[in-house]
Amino acid sequence: NAEYMGFAGFIRYYANFEFSRYVMSVRCADVATDMRSREGFVDKNIAIEEPFDQTNTARAVYNTFHFGRVRSAFSTTESMLDRTENLNSLMNAKMERRNVRTLF
């Protein structure tokens, strides 16, 4: 169904996204490599260009541990979707886990 395909595509895209190489640009509706060397983007694990002032709106994700958790959430979700092909499986898994924060 369309909901599954849209969400699964989003998860797959970011599970395999090269965060160290690209800046996500909301303003351009695309990714860019030329912006990665700009101040505020260089030493950050995730770079999302804010469309109005062109700063890094994801600048708070500078800690590699937290960045790893973000990457892990995308990878874990992608694996679950590959196994089940069902969005409800994500909610069921979340409710079954004692420590929900490790998944999402």
N, CA, C and O atoms as a GROMACS GRO file, in nm:
protein
  416
    1ASN      N    1   0.083  -0.119   0.000
    1ASN     CA    2   0.000   0.000   0.000
    1ASN      C    3   0.088   0.126   0.000
    1ASN      O    4   0.208   0.119   0.026
    2ALA      N    5   0.028   0.237  -0.029
    2ALA     CA    6   0.102   0.362  -0.046
    2ALA      C    7   0.168   0.408   0.084
    2ALA      O    8   0.280   0.459   0.081
    3GLU      N    9   0.100   0.390   0.197
    3GLU     CA   10   0.158   0.432   0.324
    3GLU      C   11   0.287   0.353   0.353
    3GLU      O   12   0.388   0.411   0.392
    4TYR      N   13   0.280   0.224   0.333
    4TYR     CA   14   0.398   0.140   0.357
    4TYR      C   15   0.511   0.180   0.264
    4TYR      O   16   0.624   0.198   0.308
    5MET      N   17   0.482   0.194   0.136
    5MET     CA   18   0.585   0.225   0.037
    5MET      C   19   0.651   0.360   0.067
    5MET      O   20   0.773   0.373   0.057
    6GLY      N   21   0.572   0.459   0.104
    6GLY     CA   22   0.628   0.591   0.135
    6GLY      C   23   0.717   0.588   0.258
    6GLY      O   24   0.828   0.639   0.255
    7PHE      N   25   0.669   0.527   0.364
    7PHE     CA   26   0.746   0.521   0.488
    7PHE      C   27   0.869   0.433   0.471
    7PHE      O   28   0.978   0.468   0.516
    8ALA      N   29   0.852   0.318   0.406
    8ALA     CA   30   0.964   0.226   0.384
    8ALA      C   31   1.071   0.293   0.298
    8ALA      O   32   1.190   0.276   0.324
    9GLY      N   33   1.030   0.368   0.198
    9GLY     CA   34   1.126   0.439   0.114
    9GLY      C   35   1.204   0.542   0.193
    9GLY      O   36   1.325   0.555   0.176
   10PHE      N   37   1.136   0.614   0.280
   10PHE     CA   38   1.200   0.714   0.367
   10PHE      C   39   1.303   0.646   0.457
   10PHE      O   40   1.416   0.692   0.468
   11ILE      N   41   1.263   0.537   0.521
   11ILE     CA   42   1.353   0.464   0.612
   11ILE      C   43   1.473   0.409   0.536
   11ILE      O   44   1.586   0.422   0.582
   12ARG      N   45   1.450   0.346   0.422
   12ARG     CA   46   1.560   0.289   0.343
   12ARG      C   47   1.658   0.398   0.297
   12ARG      O   48   1.780   0.378   0.299
   13TYR      N   49   1.604   0.510   0.257
   13TYR     CA   50   1.688   0.620   0.209
   13TYR      C   51   1.784   0.665   0.319
   13TYR      O   52   1.904   0.678   0.295
   14TYR      N   53   1.730   0.690   0.440
   14TYR     CA   54   1.816   0.740   0.548
   14TYR      C   55   1.896   0.630   0.618
   14TYR      O   56   1.997   0.660   0.681
   15ALA      N   57   1.854   0.506   0.608
   15ALA     CA   58   1.935   0.396   0.662
   15ALA      C   59   2.064   0.381   0.584
   15ALA      O   60   2.164   0.333   0.637
   16ASN      N   61   2.063   0.423   0.458
   16ASN     CA   62   2.181   0.409   0.372
   16ASN      C   63   2.240   0.544   0.331
   16ASN      O   64   2.324   0.551   0.242
   17PHE      N   65   2.196   0.650   0.395
   17PHE     CA   66   2.239   0.786   0.361
   17PHE      C   67   2.383   0.810   0.405
   17PHE      O   68   2.422   0.769   0.514
   18GLU      N   69   2.461   0.876   0.322
   18GLU     CA   70   2.600   0.908   0.354
   18GLU      C   71   2.604   1.044   0.428
   18GLU      O   72   2.630   1.148   0.368
   19PHE      N   73   2.577   1.039   0.557
   19PHE     CA   74   2.568   1.161   0.637
   19PHE      C   75   2.697   1.241   0.634
   19PHE      O   76   2.693   1.364   0.637
   20SER      N   77   2.810   1.175   0.630
   20SER     CA   78   2.938   1.246   0.633
   20SER      C   79   2.968   1.317   0.501
   20SER      O   80   3.055   1.404   0.496
   21ARG      N   81   2.899   1.281   0.397
   21ARG     CA   82   2.926   1.338   0.265
   21ARG      C   83   2.828   1.446   0.223
   21ARG      O   84   2.865   1.540   0.153
   22TYR      N   85   2.702   1.433   0.265
   22TYR     CA   86   2.597   1.520   0.214
   22TYR      C   87   2.533   1.609   0.320
   22TYR      O   88   2.530   1.577   0.439
   23VAL      N   89   2.484   1.721   0.273
   23VAL     CA   90   2.398   1.810   0.352
   23VAL      C   91   2.259   1.797   0.292
   23VAL      O   92   2.241   1.808   0.171
   24MET      N   93   2.160   1.775   0.377
   24MET     CA   94   2.022   1.773   0.330
   24MET      C   95   1.975   1.917   0.321
   24MET      O   96   1.981   1.991   0.420
   25SER      N   97   1.930   1.958   0.206
   25SER     CA   98   1.885   2.095   0.186
   25SER      C   99   1.734   2.099   0.167
   25SER      O  100   1.681   2.053   0.066
   26VAL      N  101   1.666   2.153   0.267
   26VAL     CA  102   1.521   2.170   0.258
   26VAL      C  103   1.491   2.278   0.153
   26VAL      O  104   1.395   2.268   0.077
   27ARG      N  105   1.574   2.380   0.152
   27ARG     CA  106   1.556   2.492   0.059
   27ARG      C  107   1.562   2.447  -0.086
   27ARG      O  108   1.482   2.491  -0.168
   28CYS      N  109   1.655   2.359  -0.118
   28CYS     CA  110   1.673   2.310  -0.255
   28CYS      C  111   1.598   2.180  -0.282
   28CYS      O  112   1.594   2.134  -0.396
   29ALA      N  113   1.540   2.121  -0.179
   29ALA     CA  114   1.471   1.993  -0.190
   29ALA      C  115   1.564   1.887  -0.252
   29ALA      O  116   1.524   1.812  -0.341
   30ASP      N  117   1.687   1.884  -0.202
   30ASP     CA  118   1.788   1.795  -0.258
   30ASP      C  119   1.900   1.779  -0.155
   30ASP      O  120   1.894   1.835  -0.046
   31VAL      N  121   2.002   1.704  -0.191
   31VAL     CA  122   2.122   1.694  -0.109
   31VAL      C  123   2.234   1.769  -0.180
   31VAL      O  124   2.231   1.787  -0.302
   32ALA      N  125   2.331   1.813  -0.102
   32ALA     CA  126   2.442   1.889  -0.159
   32ALA      C  127   2.572   1.845  -0.096
   32ALA      O  128   2.577   1.815   0.024
   33THR      N  129   2.676   1.840  -0.175
   33THR     CA  130   2.809   1.808  -0.122
   33THR      C  131   2.890   1.935  -0.102
   33THR      O  132   2.978   1.939  -0.017
   34ASP      N  133   2.862   2.037  -0.180
   34ASP     CA  134   2.942   2.159  -0.175
   34ASP      C  135   2.923   2.238  -0.046
   34ASP      O  136   3.005   2.325  -0.015
   35MET      N  137   2.818   2.212   0.030
   35MET     CA  138   2.792   2.286   0.153
   35MET      C  139   2.861   2.224   0.274
   35MET      O  140   2.868   2.288   0.380
   36ARG      N  141   2.911   2.102   0.262
   36ARG     CA  142   2.968   2.029   0.376
   36ARG      C  143   3.088   2.100   0.437
   36ARG      O  144   3.120   2.078   0.554
   37SER      N  145   3.156   2.185   0.360
   37SER     CA  146   3.274   2.255   0.411
   37SER      C  147   3.240   2.390   0.475
   37SER      O  148   3.330   2.458   0.525
   38ARG      N  149   3.114   2.428   0.474
   38ARG     CA  150   3.075   2.555   0.534
   38ARG      C  151   3.076   2.547   0.687
   38ARG      O  152   3.055   2.440   0.745
   39GLU      N  153   3.100   2.661   0.749
   39GLU     CA  154   3.100   2.668   0.896
   39GLU      C  155   2.965   2.621   0.949
   39GLU      O  156   2.860   2.656   0.895
   40GLY      N  157   2.969   2.540   1.054
   40GLY     CA  158   2.848   2.486   1.113
   40GLY      C  159   2.807   2.352   1.057
   40GLY      O  160   2.720   2.284   1.112
   41PHE      N  161   2.871   2.312   0.947
   41PHE     CA  162   2.840   2.184   0.884
   41PHE      C  163   2.956   2.086   0.893
   41PHE      O  164   2.936   1.965   0.886
   42VAL      N  165   3.078   2.137   0.909
   42VAL     CA  166   3.199   2.056   0.899
   42VAL      C  167   3.207   1.948   1.006
   42VAL      O  168   3.228   1.832   0.974
   43ASP      N  169   3.191   1.984   1.130
   43ASP     CA  170   3.214   1.891   1.241
   43ASP      C  171   3.087   1.828   1.296
   43ASP      O  172   3.088   1.775   1.407
   44LYS      N  173   2.981   1.834   1.223
   44LYS     CA  174   2.853   1.778   1.269
   44LYS      C  175   2.825   1.646   1.200
   44LYS      O  176   2.855   1.629   1.082
   45ASN      N  177   2.767   1.554   1.273
   45ASN     CA  178   2.736   1.422   1.219
   45ASN      C  179   2.619   1.424   1.122
   45ASN      O  180   2.616   1.350   1.024
   46ILE      N  181   2.522   1.510   1.150
   46ILE     CA  182   2.406   1.524   1.063
   46ILE      C  183   2.398   1.670   1.022
   46ILE      O  184   2.411   1.759   1.105
   47ALA      N  185   2.377   1.693   0.893
   47ALA     CA  186   2.371   1.830   0.842
   47ALA      C  187   2.243   1.849   0.761
   47ALA      O  188   2.224   1.788   0.656
   48ILE      N  189   2.156   1.935   0.813
   48ILE     CA  190   2.031   1.969   0.744
   48ILE      C  191   2.026   2.120   0.733
   48ILE      O  192   2.022   2.191   0.834
   49GLU      N  193   2.028   2.169   0.612
   49GLU     CA  194   2.027   2.314   0.591
   49GLU      C  195   1.890   2.371   0.624
   49GLU      O  196   1.789   2.327   0.568
   50GLU      N  197   1.887   2.467   0.713
   50GLU     CA  198   1.764   2.539   0.747
   50GLU      C  199   1.731   2.630   0.629
   50GLU      O  200   1.818   2.704   0.584
   51PRO      N  201   1.608   2.626   0.576
   51PRO     CA  202   1.579   2.696   0.452
   51PRO      C  203   1.583   2.848   0.458
   51PRO      O  204   1.601   2.913   0.355
   52PHE      N  205   1.566   2.907   0.575
   52PHE     CA  206   1.560   3.053   0.583
   52PHE      C  207   1.695   3.119   0.608
   52PHE      O  208   1.731   3.214   0.539
   53ASP      N  209   1.769   3.068   0.706
   53ASP     CA  210   1.899   3.133   0.733
   53ASP      C  211   2.018   3.046   0.691
   53ASP      O  212   2.133   3.084   0.712
   54GLN      N  213   1.990   2.930   0.632
   54GLN     CA  214   2.089   2.839   0.575
   54GLN      C  215   2.193   2.790   0.677
   54GLN      O  216   2.307   2.762   0.640
   55THR      N  217   2.154   2.782   0.804
   55THR     CA  218   2.239   2.722   0.906
   55THR      C  219   2.206   2.573   0.917
   55THR      O  220   2.113   2.525   0.852
   56ASN      N  221   2.282   2.502   0.998
   56ASN     CA  222   2.260   2.360   1.018
   56ASN      C  223   2.157   2.340   1.128
   56ASN      O  224   2.187   2.357   1.246
   57THR      N  225   2.037   2.305   1.089
   57THR     CA  226   1.931   2.286   1.186
   57THR      C  227   1.952   2.160   1.272
   57THR      O  228   1.888   2.146   1.376
   58ALA      N  229   2.038   2.070   1.229
   58ALA     CA  230   2.068   1.948   1.305
   58ALA      C  231   2.199   1.961   1.382
   58ALA      O  232   2.261   1.860   1.415
   59ARG      N  233   2.240   2.081   1.410
   59ARG     CA  234   2.370   2.105   1.474
   59ARG      C  235   2.382   2.042   1.612
   59ARG      O  236   2.493   2.024   1.663
   60ALA      N  237   2.270   2.009   1.674
   60ALA     CA  238   2.274   1.950   1.808
   60ALA      C  239   2.322   1.805   1.806
   60ALA      O  240   2.359   1.752   1.911
   61VAL      N  241   2.323   1.740   1.691
   61VAL     CA  242   2.368   1.601   1.683
   61VAL      C  243   2.517   1.601   1.652
   61VAL      O  244   2.559   1.571   1.541
   62TYR      N  245   2.595   1.636   1.753
   62TYR     CA  246   2.741   1.640   1.737
   62TYR      C  247   2.807   1.523   1.810
   62TYR      O  248   2.923   1.491   1.783
   63ASN      N  249   2.737   1.461   1.902
   63ASN     CA  250   2.789   1.350   1.979
   63ASN      C  251   2.780   1.222   1.897
   63ASN      O  252   2.672   1.187   1.850
   64THR      N  253   2.892   1.152   1.880
   64THR     CA  254   2.892   1.032   1.797
   64THR      C  255   2.806   0.920   1.855
   64THR      O  256   2.751   0.839   1.780
   65PHE      N  257   2.793   0.914   1.987
   65PHE     CA  258   2.707   0.813   2.048
   65PHE      C  259   2.562   0.835   2.005
   65PHE      O  260   2.494   0.741   1.964
   66HIS      N  261   2.514   0.958   2.015
   66HIS     CA  262   2.376   0.988   1.977
   66HIS      C  263   2.354   0.972   1.827
   66HIS      O  264   2.248   0.926   1.783
   67PHE      N  265   2.454   1.009   1.748
   67PHE     CA  266   2.445   0.988   1.605
   67PHE      C  267   2.434   0.839   1.574
   67PHE      O  268   2.358   0.799   1.486
   68GLY      N  269   2.509   0.758   1.645
   68GLY     CA  270   2.500   0.613   1.628
   68GLY      C  271   2.362   0.560   1.660
   68GLY      O  272   2.314   0.467   1.595
   69ARG      N  273   2.298   0.619   1.758
   69ARG     CA  274   2.161   0.578   1.792
   69ARG      C  275   2.063   0.614   1.681
   69ARG      O  276   1.971   0.537   1.652
   70VAL      N  277   2.084   0.729   1.619
   70VAL     CA  278   1.998   0.769   1.506
   70VAL      C  279   2.017   0.670   1.392
   70VAL      O  280   1.920   0.620   1.335
   71ARG      N  281   2.143   0.642   1.358
   71ARG     CA  282   2.171   0.548   1.249
   71ARG      C  283   2.115   0.409   1.281
   71ARG      O  284   2.057   0.343   1.195
   72SER      N  285   2.132   0.366   1.405
   72SER     CA  286   2.083   0.236   1.447
   72SER      C  287   1.930   0.227   1.436
   72SER      O  288   1.877   0.124   1.395
   73ALA      N  289   1.862   0.334   1.471
   73ALA     CA  290   1.715   0.334   1.461
   73ALA      C  291   1.671   0.316   1.316
   73ALA      O  292   1.578   0.241   1.288
   74PHE      N  293   1.738   0.386   1.225
   74PHE     CA  294   1.704   0.369   1.083
   74PHE      C  295   1.734   0.227   1.036
   74PHE      O  296   1.652   0.165   0.969
   75SER      N  297   1.851   0.174   1.071
   75SER     CA  298   1.890   0.039   1.028
   75SER      C  299   1.800  -0.069   1.086
   75SER      O  300   1.758  -0.161   1.016
   76THR      N  301   1.769  -0.056   1.215
   76THR     CA  302   1.682  -0.154   1.281
   76THR      C  303   1.543  -0.151   1.220
   76THR      O  304   1.482  -0.256   1.195
   77THR      N  305   1.492  -0.032   1.195
   77THR     CA  306   1.359  -0.020   1.135
   77THR      C  307   1.359  -0.076   0.994
   77THR      O  308   1.264  -0.143   0.954
   78GLU      N  309   1.464  -0.048   0.918
   78GLU     CA  310   1.474  -0.102   0.782
   78GLU      C  311   1.473  -0.255   0.786
   78GLU      O  312   1.403  -0.318   0.707
   79SER      N  313   1.549  -0.315   0.877
   79SER     CA  314   1.553  -0.461   0.888
   79SER      C  315   1.417  -0.519   0.923
   79SER      O  316   1.375  -0.621   0.867
   80MET      N  317   1.348  -0.453   1.015
   80MET     CA  318   1.215  -0.502   1.054
   80MET      C  319   1.118  -0.493   0.937
   80MET      O  320   1.038  -0.584   0.915
   81LEU      N  321   1.124  -0.383   0.862
   81LEU     CA  322   1.035  -0.369   0.746
   81LEU      C  323   1.068  -0.472   0.638
   81LEU      O  324   0.978  -0.524   0.572
   82ASP      N  325   1.196  -0.501   0.621
   82ASP     CA  326   1.236  -0.604   0.523
   82ASP      C  327   1.181  -0.741   0.561
   82ASP      O  328   1.139  -0.818   0.475
   83ARG      N  329   1.183  -0.771   0.691
   83ARG     CA  330   1.135  -0.902   0.738
   83ARG      C  331   0.983  -0.913   0.731
   83ARG      O  332   0.931  -1.017   0.692
   84THR      N  333   0.913  -0.808   0.769
   84THR     CA  334   0.768  -0.819   0.786
   84THR      C  335   0.685  -0.753   0.676
   84THR      O  336   0.572  -0.794   0.650
   85GLU      N  337   0.741  -0.649   0.613
   85GLU     CA  338   0.667  -0.568   0.515
   85GLU      C  339   0.533  -0.521   0.572
   85GLU      O  340   0.432  -0.521   0.503
   86ASN      N  341   0.535  -0.483   0.699
   86ASN     CA  342   0.412  -0.443   0.767
   86ASN      C  343   0.444  -0.332   0.866
   86ASN      O  344   0.527  -0.349   0.954
   87LEU      N  345   0.378  -0.217   0.852
   87LEU     CA  346   0.400  -0.105   0.943
   87LEU      C  347   0.357  -0.138   1.085
   87LEU      O  348   0.416  -0.089   1.181
   88ASN      N  349   0.254  -0.220   1.100
   88ASN     CA  350   0.207  -0.256   1.234
   88ASN      C  351   0.313  -0.331   1.312
   88ASN      O  352   0.314  -0.326   1.435
   89SER      N  353   0.402  -0.401   1.243
   89SER     CA  354   0.507  -0.475   1.313
   89SER      C  355   0.598  -0.381   1.391
   89SER      O  356   0.652  -0.419   1.495
   90LEU      N  357   0.614  -0.259   1.342
   90LEU     CA  358   0.697  -0.162   1.413
   90LEU      C  359   0.634  -0.123   1.545
   90LEU      O  360   0.702  -0.115   1.647
   91MET      N  361   0.505  -0.101   1.544
   91MET     CA  362   0.436  -0.063   1.667
   91MET      C  363   0.431  -0.179   1.764
   91MET      O  364   0.446  -0.160   1.885
   92ASN      N  365   0.409  -0.300   1.713
   92ASN     CA  366   0.407  -0.417   1.801
   92ASN      C  367   0.542  -0.439   1.866
   92ASN      O  368   0.549  -0.468   1.985
   93ALA      N  369   0.649  -0.425   1.790
   93ALA     CA  370   0.784  -0.442   1.844
   93ALA      C  371   0.813  -0.337   1.949
   93ALA      O  372   0.876  -0.365   2.051
   94LYS      N  373   0.769  -0.216   1.924
   94LYS     CA  374   0.792  -0.107   2.018
   94LYS      C  375   0.723  -0.136   2.151
   94LYS      O  376   0.780  -0.113   2.257
   95MET      N  377   0.603  -0.186   2.145
   95MET     CA  378   0.528  -0.213   2.268
   95MET      C  379   0.582  -0.335   2.342
   95MET      O  380   0.571  -0.343   2.464
   96GLU      N  381   0.640  -0.430   2.269
   96GLU     CA  382   0.692  -0.552   2.331
   96GLU      C  383   0.826  -0.529   2.400
   96GLU      O  384   0.862  -0.604   2.491
   97ARG      N  385   0.897  -0.429   2.359
   97ARG     CA  386   1.030  -0.406   2.415
   97ARG      C  387   1.019  -0.335   2.550
   97ARG      O  388   0.936  -0.245   2.567
   98ARG      N  389   1.101  -0.376   2.643
   98ARG     CA  390   1.102  -0.308   2.773
   98ARG      C  391   1.168  -0.172   2.762
   98ARG      O  392   1.120  -0.076   2.822
   99ASN      N  393   1.275  -0.163   2.686
   99ASN     CA  394   1.346  -0.037   2.672
   99ASN      C  395   1.322   0.016   2.531
   99ASN      O  396   1.401  -0.010   2.441
  100VAL      N  397   1.215   0.090   2.513
  100VAL     CA  398   1.175   0.141   2.383
  100VAL      C  399   1.282   0.233   2.326
  100VAL      O  400   1.298   0.240   2.204
  101ARG      N  401   1.355   0.304   2.409
  101ARG     CA  402   1.454   0.402   2.364
  101ARG      C  403   1.566   0.339   2.283
  101ARG      O  404   1.633   0.409   2.208
  102THR      N  405   1.589   0.208   2.297
  102THR     CA  406   1.697   0.146   2.220
  102THR      C  407   1.659   0.130   2.073
  102THR      O  408   1.747   0.120   1.988
  103LEU      N  409   1.529   0.126   2.044
  103LEU     CA  410   1.484   0.111   1.905
  103LEU      C  411   1.454   0.246   1.841
  103LEU      O  412   1.498   0.272   1.729
  104PHE      N  413   1.381   0.330   1.910
  104PHE     CA  414   1.339   0.458   1.852
  104PHE      C  415   1.392   0.574   1.931
  104PHE      O  416   1.366   0.690   1.896
   0.00000   0.00000   0.00000
